Amino acid sequence: MSEQYEIKLTTDEILKHQFKQARKGYDTSEVDNYLDSVIDDYESFQDIITNLQRQNSELKRQLADQAHRSDVQNESVQPLEDENQPSTNFDIIQRLSILERKVFTIEQALNKND
């Protein structure tokens, strides 16, 4: 499950917002300087979010590639079955091990996507 966050203000909205003048109001230059700091933070946060989204996409792609390589490797390791020859304990344990690795890889991928 991915969480969606709502951003209520953009940097332009903060920059262009006009406050009403009051008789005993705040110092406008102090308010402007503070809002400039807020805008700088918003821009930094947006850069961080964009970078993390890019990294997240790359890691998901790498995980999918790794899972695919693991599946291909496990399939190539499986011995050919001879219908005339009964399965030995070793063959059963080997197949069980391959199955466990596949399930573990899928569970890891699902957990990381949540």
C-alpha positions in Angstrom: 0.0 0.0 0.0 1.4 3.3 -1.0 0.4 6.4 1.0 -0.7 9.5 -0.9 0.1 12.9 0.6 -1.6 16.1 -0.3 0.5 19.1 -0.7 -1.6 22.1 0.0 0.7 25.0 -0.9 3.1 25.4 -3.8 6.2 27.6 -3.6 4.5 30.1 -6.0 1.4 30.3 -3.8 3.5 31.0 -0.7 5.5 33.6 -2.6 2.5 35.4 -4.1 0.3 35.3 -0.9 -0.6 38.8 0.2 -1.4 39.5 3.9 -3.8 42.3 4.9 -2.2 45.3 6.4 -3.1 45.9 10.1 -2.6 48.8 12.3 -0.4 46.9 14.7 0.6 44.2 12.3 3.8 42.3 11.7 6.9 43.7 10.1 6.4 42.9 6.4 10.1 42.5 5.7 10.4 40.0 8.5 7.4 38.0 7.2 8.8 38.1 3.7 12.2 36.8 4.9 10.5 34.0 6.8 8.4 33.0 3.8 11.5 33.0 1.7 12.9 30.4 4.1 9.8 28.4 3.9 9.9 28.4 0.1 13.5 27.3 0.2 12.5 24.4 2.4 9.6 23.5 0.1 12.0 23.4 -2.9 14.5 21.2 -0.9 11.7 18.8 0.2 10.5 18.5 -3.4 14.0 17.7 -4.6 14.3 15.1 -1.8 10.9 13.6 -2.7 11.8 13.4 -6.4 15.2 11.8 -5.7 13.6 9.2 -3.3 10.9 8.4 -5.9 13.6 7.8 -8.5 15.6 5.6 -6.1 12.5 3.7 -5.2 11.7 3.0 -8.8 15.3 1.9 -9.5 15.3 -0.4 -6.5 12.0 -2.0 -7.5 13.4 -2.6 -11.0 16.6 -4.1 -9.6 14.5 -6.4 -7.3 12.4 -7.5 -10.2 15.5 -8.2 -12.3 17.1 -10.2 -9.4 13.9 -12.2 -8.8 13.8 -13.0 -12.5 17.5 -14.0 -12.6 16.9 -16.2 -9.5 14.0 -17.9 -11.1 16.0 -18.6 -14.3 19.0 -19.9 -12.3 16.8 -22.1 -10.1 15.1 -23.6 -13.2 18.4 -24.4 -14.8 19.6 -26.2 -11.6 16.7 -28.6 -11.4 17.6 -32.1 -12.4 15.9 -33.8 -15.3 13.4 -36.3 -14.0 13.5 -39.9 -15.2 10.0 -41.4 -15.0 11.5 -44.8 -14.6 13.7 -43.8 -11.6 12.1 -43.2 -8.2 12.8 -39.9 -6.5 15.5 -40.0 -3.8 15.4 -38.1 -0.6 18.1 -35.9 -2.0 16.0 -35.0 -5.0 13.0 -34.2 -2.9 15.0 -32.0 -0.5 16.6 -30.2 -3.5 13.2 -29.4 -5.0 11.9 -28.3 -1.7 14.8 -26.0 -1.2 14.2 -24.4 -4.7 10.6 -24.0 -3.9 11.4 -22.3 -0.5 13.8 -19.9 -2.2 11.2 -18.9 -4.8 8.5 -18.3 -2.1 11.0 -16.3 0.1 12.0 -14.1 -2.9 8.3 -13.4 -3.7 7.5 -12.6 -0.1 10.5 -10.2 0.1 9.4 -8.5 -3.1 5.8 -8.1 -1.8 7.0 -6.8 1.6 9.2 -4.2 0.1 6.5 -3.0 -2.2 4.2 -2.4 0.8 
